[in-house]
Structure formats: C-alpha cells, structure tokens
Amino acid sequence: LNPRQARVVELRFFSGLSMEEIAEVLEISSRTVKRYWTLARAWLYAELSR
C-alpha cells in the first residue's frame, strides 16, 4: 500500500468523504481515487486473510 492509497483509505473510511471529495482534496481524478480505493481494499483483504 503506497502513501497515496493509504490517504484515500483514510479520507474515505475515517473522514467519510465521497470519491469526488477525495479527488478534490488530493487534486487527482475521481477515476484515480476509485483505482486506489480498489487496490487498497484488495491489499487489506489479502493482509487480513493471512
């Protein structure tokens, strides 16, 4: 999990921001936010499955 993906998780999970709001905060596209969110969830699932 890279720092950008971790930040997306932080903003989405703990702050409750929408994908669009996260995109604005991080100054990236909402599509990139969605990709980071998907990758971060997959990483978390893999880590918890160990």
Residue pairs with C-beta under 8 A, 6 or more apart in sequence:
1 9
1 39
1 40
1 43
1 44
4 26
4 28
4 36
5 36
5 39
5 40
5 43
6 40
7 26
8 22
8 26
8 33
8 36
8 37
8 40
9 37
9 40
9 44
11 17
11 21
11 22
11 25
11 26
12 19
12 22
12 37
17 25
19 30
19 33
19 34
19 37
20 30
22 30
22 33
23 29
23 30
23 32
23 33
26 33
